[in-house]
Structure formats: structure tokens, C-alpha cells
Amino acid sequence: MKINEKIRFLRESKSLTQDEMADRLGMSTNGYAKIERGETRLTIPKLEQIVEVFDTDILELMSLGERNVVYFQESGNNHSLNIINPTSQDLASEIIQLKQTISHQQEMLSAKNELIALQKSQLETLQKMVEKLSQ
């Protein structure tokens, strides 16, 4: 995700209009819209102003959407944007755990299929016995 797309995403997630953002940044709406469209090169001071409006920091803005988990929490008039950046170790641990779960489920499925086959065999045997007894 490009920086201008990240800025737009954050603005929309905070339910702000381009007019409101432009006012908070002390610029024209058209000038701000150009930032979101990627038509204007951002300066560090302007970027610092933008992240201040979003109550975040430049690092979080830059890492937004970069293999992070982003969630937005709303409670009444309070909004919070949280970014979680799982490490490779976290992801590796999760993969190992999921593989173990899959393996266990496959074992359970095999055991279930064996039980079904055994019950079918027993049912056939019982049906044959009933036929012999009814003759």
C-alpha cells in the first residue's frame, strides 16, 4: 500500500472528511486531496502533521498494511486504530501449531472411517443372521 493510500485509509477509518483534514493541516481541500491521490510529494513536516492528526507516529503509518494486522475499535465516540506486527517467530509458531492441529484432525478422521467400516461389516453380518433366522 502506498503512503497516500495509507493516509486515505486512516482518514476514512477515523470518519474524517478531506475538508476536515485540510482544516486541521492548515491547507486547502484541493491540496490535501492531491496528497491522497499521490499527486503531491509529501514533506517530512507535513507527514508529521498528518500523523499527529491521526494520533500515531510515522513508523506506524509507514508499516500500515505491510504484513501487519490492523484493527479498528469503536466504542461510542471513542475510536482506536491498533496495528500488530507479528514477528517471523510468531508466524512460525502459529504454522507449527496449525500443522499439529491438522495432523490430529486427520488421525481422528482416519479412526472415524475405520469405525464406520467396522460398523458396516457388523451390520452386514447381523443382516445375514436375521435372514437365516427368519427362514
C-alpha positions as CSV (number, residue, x, y, z in Angstrom):
1,M,0.0,0.0,0.0
2,K,1.4,3.4,-1.0
3,I,1.7,6.2,1.6
4,N,-1.1,8.2,0.1
5,E,-3.4,5.2,0.2
6,K,-2.4,4.6,3.9
7,I,-3.3,8.2,4.7
8,R,-6.7,7.9,3.0
9,F,-7.4,4.6,4.8
10,L,-6.6,6.2,8.2
11,R,-8.7,9.3,7.4
12,E,-11.7,7.2,6.4
13,S,-11.2,4.9,9.4
14,K,-11.4,7.9,11.7
15,S,-14.5,9.1,9.8
16,L,-12.9,12.4,8.8
17,T,-13.6,14.2,5.5
18,Q,-11.0,15.7,3.3
19,D,-12.2,19.1,4.3
20,E,-11.7,18.3,8.0
21,M,-8.2,17.0,7.3
22,A,-7.3,20.1,5.2
23,D,-8.6,22.4,8.0
24,R,-6.6,20.5,10.7
25,L,-3.5,20.7,8.5
26,G,-4.0,24.4,7.6
27,M,-4.2,23.8,3.9
28,S,-6.8,23.8,1.1
29,T,-9.0,20.9,0.5
30,N,-7.7,20.6,-3.1
31,G,-4.1,20.5,-1.7
32,Y,-5.0,17.7,0.7
33,A,-6.8,15.8,-2.0
34,K,-3.7,15.9,-4.1
35,I,-1.8,14.2,-1.2
36,E,-4.3,11.4,-1.0
37,R,-4.2,10.9,-4.8
38,G,-0.4,10.8,-4.7
39,E,0.0,13.9,-6.9
40,T,1.9,15.9,-4.3
41,R,5.2,14.9,-2.8
42,L,5.0,14.8,1.0
43,T,7.5,16.6,3.1
44,I,8.5,15.3,6.5
45,P,7.0,18.3,8.3
46,K,3.6,17.7,6.5
47,L,3.9,14.0,7.2
48,E,4.5,14.7,10.9
49,Q,1.4,17.0,10.9
50,I,-0.7,14.2,9.3
51,V,0.3,11.5,11.8
52,E,-0.3,14.0,14.7
53,V,-3.9,14.3,13.4
54,F,-4.2,10.5,13.4
55,D,-2.6,10.3,16.9
56,T,0.0,7.9,15.6
57,D,3.6,8.0,14.5
58,I,5.4,7.9,11.2
59,L,6.7,4.4,11.8
60,E,3.2,3.1,12.3
61,L,1.9,4.9,9.2
62,M,4.8,3.5,7.1
63,S,4.3,0.0,8.3
64,L,0.5,0.1,7.9
65,G,-0.6,-2.8,5.6
66,E,2.9,-4.2,5.5
67,R,2.2,-7.7,6.8
68,N,0.6,-6.2,9.8
69,V,-2.7,-7.0,11.4
70,V,-4.8,-3.8,11.6
71,Y,-7.9,-3.5,13.6
72,F,-10.2,-0.6,14.3
73,Q,-12.1,-0.4,17.5
74,E,-15.0,1.9,18.1
75,S,-16.7,2.5,21.4
76,G,-19.3,5.3,21.4
77,N,-17.4,8.4,20.3
78,N,-14.0,6.8,21.0
79,H,-12.1,5.4,18.1
80,S,-8.8,3.5,18.2
81,L,-6.7,2.1,15.5
82,N,-4.4,-0.7,16.5
83,I,-1.6,-2.2,14.5
84,I,0.0,-5.5,15.3
85,N,3.2,-6.5,13.6
86,P,3.7,-10.2,14.1
87,T,7.3,-11.4,14.0
88,S,8.5,-14.3,11.9
89,Q,8.9,-16.3,15.1
90,D,5.3,-15.7,15.9
91,L,4.2,-16.8,12.5
92,A,6.4,-19.8,12.6
93,S,5.0,-20.9,15.9
94,E,1.5,-20.4,14.6
95,I,2.2,-22.5,11.5
96,I,3.6,-25.3,13.6
97,Q,0.6,-25.3,15.9
98,L,-1.8,-25.3,12.9
99,K,0.1,-28.2,11.3
100,Q,-0.2,-30.2,14.5
101,T,-3.9,-29.5,14.6
102,I,-4.4,-30.6,11.1
103,S,-2.4,-33.8,11.7
104,H,-4.5,-34.6,14.8
105,Q,-7.7,-34.0,12.9
106,Q,-6.5,-36.3,10.1
107,E,-5.8,-39.0,12.6
108,M,-9.3,-38.6,14.1
109,L,-10.8,-38.7,10.6
110,S,-9.0,-42.0,9.8
111,A,-10.1,-43.5,13.1
112,K,-13.7,-42.5,12.4
113,N,-13.5,-44.0,8.9
114,E,-12.2,-47.3,10.3
115,L,-15.0,-47.3,12.8
116,I,-17.6,-46.8,10.1
117,A,-16.1,-49.6,8.0
118,L,-16.2,-51.9,11.1
119,Q,-19.8,-51.0,11.8
120,K,-20.8,-51.6,8.2
121,S,-19.2,-55.1,8.4
122,Q,-21.1,-55.8,11.6
123,L,-24.3,-54.6,10.2
124,E,-23.9,-56.9,7.1
125,T,-23.2,-59.8,9.4
126,L,-26.3,-59.1,11.6
127,Q,-28.5,-58.8,8.5
128,K,-27.3,-62.2,7.3
129,M,-28.0,-63.7,10.7
130,V,-31.5,-62.2,10.7
131,E,-32.2,-63.7,7.2
132,K,-31.1,-67.1,8.3
133,L,-33.2,-67.0,11.4
134,S,-36.3,-65.9,9.5
135,Q,-36.1,-68.8,7.1
